[in-house]
Amino acid sequence: MKIVWTRHAIQRQEEWYKKLGITRQEVEDLLRNPQQVVPGDLNALVAQARRGNGLLRIPFVEAEGELKILTIYWTSKAEKYWQEEQDAN
């Protein structure tokens, strides 16, 4: 599936690269193979994975065979966003 970067997402990735070494390849790999996908705001989804002592989150939308990255960010508040699996019963 094709991955499309918004200008904002490119800028945020560059900022996080300077802070934590988060590469463009790491972001795309996480988007293709997330540890978890959760609902986000405004019909977006959020691919996320634990990274270090926090969580790397990538809000995105899927349309017409493309994954469009809206932004990326890392947070130390993993417990706030990580969703433990719910019992199916």
MISE-586077 format. One line per 4 residues: number of its first residue (from 1); their letters; for each residue x, y, z of C-alpha. Coordinates in nm, 2 decimals, decimal comma. Example, Ala and Ser with C-alpha at 12.3 -4.5 7.8 and 13.67 -1.06 7.14 Angstrom:
1> as> 1,23:-0,45:0,78  1,37:-0,11:0,71
***
This chain:
1> mkiv> 0,00:0,00:0,00  0,13:0,34:-0,09  0,22:0,58:0,20  0,17:0,95:0,15
5> wtrh> 0,33:1,21:0,38  0,17:1,54:0,45  0,39:1,84:0,48  0,31:1,85:0,85
9> aiqr> 0,41:1,49:0,90  0,74:1,55:0,73  0,82:1,84:0,96  0,72:1,65:1,27
13> qeew> 0,94:1,35:1,17  1,23:1,58:1,12  1,18:1,73:1,47  1,15:1,39:1,63
17> ykkl> 1,46:1,27:1,44  1,66:1,55:1,61  1,51:1,46:1,96  1,49:1,08:1,95
21> gitr> 1,64:0,96:1,62  1,30:0,86:1,48  1,36:0,80:1,11  1,13:0,82:0,81
25> qeve> 1,19:0,44:0,76  1,09:0,37:1,12  0,77:0,56:1,08  0,68:0,37:0,75
29> dllr> 0,77:0,04:0,91  0,55:0,11:1,21  0,26:0,21:0,98  0,29:-0,11:0,78
33> npqq> 0,33:-0,33:1,09  0,19:-0,15:1,40  0,18:-0,32:1,74  -0,17:-0,16:1,77
37> vvpg> -0,42:0,05:1,57  -0,67:0,25:1,77  -0,94:0,51:1,67  -0,82:0,87:1,66
41> dlna> -0,99:1,20:1,61  -1,19:1,30:1,30  -1,22:0,95:1,15  -0,85:0,90:1,16
45> lvaq> -0,68:0,59:1,29  -0,36:0,58:1,50  -0,09:0,32:1,44  0,12:0,29:1,75
49> arrg> 0,41:0,10:1,90  0,61:0,10:2,22  0,94:0,27:2,18  1,18:0,31:2,46
53> ngll> 0,99:0,42:2,77  0,70:0,56:2,57  0,49:0,53:2,26  0,54:0,63:1,90
57> ripf> 0,20:0,73:1,75  0,11:0,79:1,39  -0,24:0,93:1,31  -0,34:0,84:0,95
61> veae> -0,63:0,80:0,72  -0,68:0,53:0,46  -0,83:0,62:0,13  -0,81:0,50:-0,23
65> gelk> -0,54:0,24:-0,15  -0,32:0,50:0,03  -0,22:0,55:0,39  -0,19:0,92:0,45
69> ilti> 0,02:1,02:0,75  -0,13:1,32:0,92  0,14:1,37:1,19  0,37:1,17:1,41
73> ywts> 0,47:1,20:1,77  0,62:1,03:2,07  0,47:1,04:2,41  0,59:0,92:2,75
77> kaek> 0,22:0,87:2,85  0,19:0,52:2,70  -0,07:0,41:2,96  -0,30:0,69:2,84
81> ywqe> -0,31:0,57:2,48  -0,23:0,20:2,49  -0,55:-0,01:2,48  -0,53:-0,34:2,65
85> eqda> -0,72:-0,61:2,46  -1,08:-0,64:2,58  -1,23:-0,97:2,67  -1,44:-1,10:2,38
89> n> -1,72:-1,22:2,61
***
